[in-house]
Amino acid sequence: MRAELDKVHGRVNKLNDRVVILETQGPHTKASLDRIEKSVERLNGHLVRAIWIIIALFITALWRVATTSGLTGN
């Protein structure tokens, strides 16, 4: 009975150590996640801008083809 109680006590101590480690790593993890989130937001902004540029270039190319080749509907 005493040996089992010692095992349980050892497991509780290990669990307590893990909790303490996780609690001390919490602020670092949060800071890392904040940096990742900002990077993703920045990347999203660049992606949206690139899509708008591609659309504008496509429309400009269509306009030039229509005006230079006489495809205006006449």
C-alpha positions, 0 to 999 in steps of 0.5 A: 500500500505504501509503495502505491502511495509513493508512486501516486505521490511521484506522479503528482509531483511530476504533473506539478512540475509539468504544470509549472513549466507550462505556466512559465512558457505561457507568456513566451508561447503567447508572444510567439503566437502574436508574432505569427498572427501579425505575419499572417495578417501582413501576408494576407494584405500583400496577397490582396494587393497582388490580386488587385494588381493582377485584376487591374493588369488583366482589365488593362490588357483586355482594354488594349486588345479591344481598342487596338485590334478593332474589337469594339463591337463594330 
